[in-house]
Amino acid sequence: MAKPPPPPVAALQCEQALQLLQQSGHAAPPGSPGSTAWLQGLIDALVELSSRDALTGLANRRAFELALAREVDRVARSGEPALLLALDIDHFKRINDSYGHAAGDQVIKAVAAALAETVRPMDLVARVGGEEFAIVLPNCPPAFGEAVAERVRRRVEGLSVAVGPSQTIRLTISVGGAFAPQWVRSTPALWSERADLQLYRAKSSGRNLVCLEPAAVSVVTAEEKSLLFAFGSHQDQE
């Protein structure tokens, strides 16, 4: 008896995509399988899945880096202020060591939910590492930066997370922040470095603190100056 022909490669790839969505807790796209609308729904679901952190549902590092690059470019062109916050759960290793990794995951999810609930819908909250988070806040003037960051810190400080049948723990985070240089052609890496520097300052000063780079004294680095001049030369040649 002749063997039936193997299914087309496209069918196999769709089946694998559906399995991936199912494993991630996502429903199959609506519509008739194989139709244009169904295939578009499948593509959209996969794109969404590729940009989300599996544990928290927040934006992942890849989506964060893309958003950061877009915001750097927007600030350089428009001059509107933007704030980047770098956040770290305090003493997270101690939580994992004392209560186990399952408890650590519960803590990460609780912090992620608190961050997402505290900021505006237009702000991007991302999980960028194990216990590390970042928030991109477009159109956030320096006058409001400290208040926004403090609101986030206090929201997490008020959490009580269950780590066992009858045990809960309280959490704190350290927060560092930096404003994107307005009208300056910068890079995502330089902006992140500035926010990380303030985060390290908050942690070394005792944790559960907010440290922001004062917008008024932000120093344009040599690399940013070279980017600015290179951009201007390119404009002159056009």
C-alpha positions as CSV (number, residue, x, y, z in Angstrom):
1,M,0.0,0.0,0.0
2,A,1.4,3.4,-1.0
3,K,2.1,5.8,1.8
4,P,0.0,9.0,1.9
5,P,1.9,12.1,0.8
6,P,3.3,14.2,3.6
7,P,1.4,17.3,4.5
8,P,2.7,20.5,2.9
9,V,5.4,22.4,4.7
10,A,3.0,25.4,5.2
11,A,0.5,23.1,7.0
12,L,3.3,21.8,9.3
13,Q,4.4,25.3,10.1
14,C,0.9,26.4,10.9
15,E,0.4,23.4,13.1
16,Q,3.7,24.3,15.0
17,A,2.5,27.9,15.3
18,L,-0.8,26.8,16.8
19,Q,1.0,24.5,19.3
20,L,3.2,27.4,20.3
21,L,0.2,29.6,20.9
22,Q,-1.6,26.8,22.9
23,Q,1.5,26.2,25.1
24,S,1.6,29.9,25.8
25,G,-2.0,30.0,26.9
26,H,-3.3,31.8,23.7
27,A,-6.4,30.8,21.9
28,A,-6.3,29.9,18.2
29,P,-7.3,32.7,15.9
30,P,-11.0,32.9,14.9
31,G,-12.2,32.1,11.5
32,S,-11.8,29.2,9.1
33,P,-8.3,27.6,9.3
34,G,-6.3,28.5,6.2
35,S,-8.4,31.5,5.3
36,T,-6.7,34.9,4.8
37,A,-8.3,36.3,7.9
38,W,-7.3,33.2,9.9
39,L,-3.7,33.4,8.7
40,Q,-3.5,37.1,9.5
41,G,-4.8,36.4,13.0
42,L,-2.2,33.7,13.4
43,I,0.6,36.1,12.3
44,D,-0.7,38.8,14.6
45,A,-0.8,36.4,17.6
46,L,2.8,35.2,16.9
47,V,4.0,38.8,16.7
48,E,2.4,39.6,20.0
49,L,3.8,36.5,21.5
50,S,7.3,37.3,20.4
51,S,7.1,40.7,22.1
52,R,5.8,39.5,25.5
53,D,7.6,38.1,28.5
54,A,6.2,34.7,29.1
55,L,6.1,34.9,32.9
56,T,4.6,38.4,33.4
57,G,2.9,39.3,30.1
58,L,4.9,42.6,30.0
59,A,6.9,43.7,27.0
60,N,10.1,41.7,26.8
61,R,13.7,43.0,26.2
62,R,13.3,42.9,22.5
63,A,10.1,45.0,22.5
64,F,11.7,47.3,25.1
65,E,14.8,48.0,22.9
66,L,12.6,48.7,19.9
67,A,10.4,51.1,21.9
68,L,13.5,52.8,23.4
69,A,15.0,53.4,19.9
70,R,11.7,54.9,18.7
71,E,11.5,57.2,21.7
72,V,15.1,58.4,21.3
73,D,14.4,59.3,17.8
74,R,11.1,61.0,18.6
75,V,12.7,63.1,21.4
76,A,15.5,64.2,19.1
77,R,13.1,65.4,16.5
78,S,10.3,66.9,18.6
79,G,12.1,68.0,21.7
80,E,9.4,66.6,24.0
81,P,10.7,65.2,27.3
82,A,10.8,61.5,28.0
83,L,11.8,59.6,31.1
84,L,13.4,56.1,31.3
85,L,13.1,54.3,34.7
86,A,15.3,51.3,35.5
87,L,13.9,49.2,38.4
88,D,15.3,46.3,40.4
89,I,13.6,44.2,43.1
90,D,15.6,44.6,46.3
91,H,17.2,41.4,47.8
92,F,15.6,39.2,45.2
93,K,18.3,36.5,45.5
94,R,17.5,36.3,49.2
95,I,13.8,35.6,48.3
96,N,14.8,32.8,45.9
97,D,17.2,31.3,48.4
98,S,14.7,31.4,51.3
99,Y,11.4,30.5,49.6
100,G,12.3,28.9,46.3
101,H,12.1,29.8,42.7
102,A,8.3,29.3,42.6
103,A,8.0,32.0,45.2
104,G,10.4,34.2,43.2
105,D,8.2,33.9,40.2
106,Q,5.2,35.0,42.3
107,V,7.1,38.0,43.4
108,I,8.1,38.9,39.9
109,K,4.5,38.6,38.7
110,A,3.2,40.7,41.6
111,V,5.7,43.5,40.9
112,A,4.9,43.4,37.2
113,A,1.2,43.8,37.8
114,A,1.8,46.6,40.2
115,L,4.0,48.5,37.7
116,A,1.5,48.1,34.9
117,E,-1.3,49.3,37.1
118,T,0.6,52.4,38.2
119,V,1.6,54.1,34.9
120,R,-0.4,55.5,32.0
121,P,-1.6,53.3,29.1
122,M,0.9,55.2,26.8
123,D,3.8,54.1,29.0
124,L,5.7,50.9,28.2
125,V,6.5,48.6,31.1
126,A,9.0,45.8,30.3
127,R,10.8,43.0,32.1
128,V,14.3,43.2,30.9
129,G,16.0,40.6,33.1
130,G,15.4,38.2,36.0
131,E,14.2,40.8,38.6
132,E,14.9,43.8,36.4
133,F,12.2,46.0,34.9
134,A,12.2,49.2,32.8
135,I,9.5,51.8,32.1
136,V,9.6,54.2,29.1
137,L,7.5,57.3,29.8
138,P,7.0,59.5,26.8
139,N,6.0,63.2,27.3
140,C,7.0,63.1,31.0
141,P,8.3,66.6,32.0
142,P,11.1,66.8,34.5
143,A,8.7,68.5,37.0
144,F,6.7,65.3,37.2
145,G,9.5,62.7,37.0
146,E,10.2,62.4,40.7
147,A,6.5,62.2,41.6
148,V,5.9,59.4,39.0
149,A,8.9,57.4,40.1
150,E,8.0,57.8,43.8
151,R,4.4,56.6,43.0
152,V,5.8,53.5,41.4
153,R,8.1,52.8,44.3
154,R,5.4,53.3,46.9
155,R,3.0,51.1,45.0
156,V,5.4,48.1,45.2
157,E,6.3,48.9,48.8
158,G,2.7,48.4,49.7
159,L,2.6,44.9,48.2
160,S,2.2,41.8,50.3
161,V,2.9,38.6,48.3
162,A,2.0,35.1,49.4
163,V,5.0,32.8,49.3
164,G,3.4,29.8,51.1
165,P,0.2,28.6,52.6
166,S,0.3,31.0,55.5
167,Q,3.3,33.2,54.8
168,T,3.5,36.6,53.0
169,I,6.5,38.9,52.4
170,R,6.8,42.6,51.8
171,L,8.7,43.9,48.8
172,T,10.7,47.0,47.9
173,I,12.3,48.2,44.7
174,S,15.1,50.5,43.8
175,V,14.5,53.0,41.0
176,G,16.9,54.9,38.8
177,G,15.9,57.3,36.1
178,A,17.2,59.5,33.3
179,F,15.6,61.9,30.9
180,A,16.4,61.6,27.2
181,P,18.5,64.7,26.0
182,Q,16.1,66.9,24.1
183,W,17.0,67.9,20.6
184,V,20.1,65.7,20.8
185,R,20.8,62.7,18.6
186,S,21.5,60.1,21.3
187,T,21.3,56.3,21.3
188,P,19.3,53.8,23.4
189,A,22.4,52.4,24.9
190,L,23.6,55.8,26.2
191,W,20.1,56.6,27.7
192,S,20.0,53.1,29.4
193,E,23.4,53.6,30.8
194,R,22.3,56.9,32.4
195,A,19.3,55.3,34.0
196,D,21.3,52.3,35.2
197,L,23.8,54.6,36.8
198,Q,21.1,56.2,38.8
199,L,19.7,52.7,39.7
200,Y,23.2,51.7,41.0
201,R,23.2,54.9,43.1
202,A,19.8,54.1,44.6
203,K,20.9,50.6,45.5
204,S,24.3,51.7,47.0
205,S,22.5,54.4,49.0
206,G,20.4,51.8,50.9
207,R,17.8,50.5,48.4
208,N,14.0,51.3,48.3
209,L,15.0,54.7,46.9
210,V,14.4,56.7,43.8
211,C,17.4,58.4,42.2
212,L,16.8,60.5,39.1
213,E,19.4,62.3,36.9
214,P,18.6,66.0,37.2
215,A,17.4,67.1,33.7
216,A,19.0,70.5,34.2
217,V,22.5,69.1,34.6
218,S,22.4,66.3,32.0
219,V,25.7,66.2,30.2
220,V,25.9,65.6,26.5
221,T,28.5,62.9,26.0
222,A,31.3,63.0,23.4
223,E,29.5,60.2,21.5
224,E,26.2,62.1,21.5
225,K,28.1,65.2,20.2
226,S,29.6,63.2,17.4
227,L,26.2,61.8,16.5
228,L,24.7,65.3,16.4
229,F,27.5,66.7,14.1
230,A,27.4,63.6,11.9
231,F,23.6,64.0,11.5
232,G,24.0,67.7,10.7
233,S,26.6,67.0,8.0
234,H,24.4,64.4,6.5
235,Q,21.5,66.9,6.3
236,D,23.8,69.5,4.7
237,Q,24.7,67.1,1.9
238,E,21.1,66.3,1.0
